[in-house]
Amino acid sequence: MPEVLDRFRSSTWGWLRGTLLGWLTLALCLVGVGFLIILVQWIRNLDVTYELTEDRLILRKGIFVKSIDEIELYRVKDVRMDFTLINQWAGIGTISIDSSDETTRQGALVMPHVERAADRREELRRLVDTARQKRRVRELDVSSEML
């Protein structure tokens, strides 16, 4: 089994301090409703764990019924990071991955509210490049205008 280089989840604490909805939820804690929202968000964040190895991004999904899905890093086409001004202040971001893997066939894999998102994105890009070089794989973009 390959060594896991990084393991992370979406951050409930990051969501609370890094989004407008999180701040609103903290305000609702004054009347008691916010605690329920925080509990739901925390359980939602427990649902998926991301593990990064030299060759794969592994998604471990589920709390009671579990599944494992993998994206081979040499298949990753694009790694994108989005963040708002509040996200920047809180040190979180949303990482999106497009690949030729079945996992992302319906759309990008979106990892919301990730702590140290900029560092993780750079590490992911470096590992994608290394995996491509190791397998001698190149990405070729073909325009539909040329066909």
C-alpha positions, 0 to 999 in steps of 0.5 A: 500500500502506498504511503499516504502523504496527506490526509484531510477533510473539509473543515467545519471550523474553517467553514464557521470562520471562513464563510458568511453562512458560518458567521450567521450560524455563530450568531444563531448559536445565541438563540440555540439554533446554530448548534444544530446547524454546526452539528449537521455541517460537522457530520457532512464534513465527516462523510468524506476523507481525502488521502493523497499518495504519490500516485493517487487521490483517494476518496473515502466516503461514508460514515456507516456505509463506506466506499473508496474511490480513487483518481490516478494523478496522471489523469488530472487535467486541472486543479483549481482553487477558489476562495473569497475574501473571508476564506483568505482571512480564515486560511481555507479554500475550495479545491476543484479537480478535473480529470479524465477519470470516471470519478469526475465524468459528471463534473469536477471533484469539489473539496470545499472548505479545505485548510491550507488549500493553497499549499495542498493545491501546489503539492497536488500539482507537483505530484500530478506532474511527477506522476505524468513524468513517471508514466511518460504521459502527456495531455493533448488538447484537441480543438473541435474547430480542427475536426 
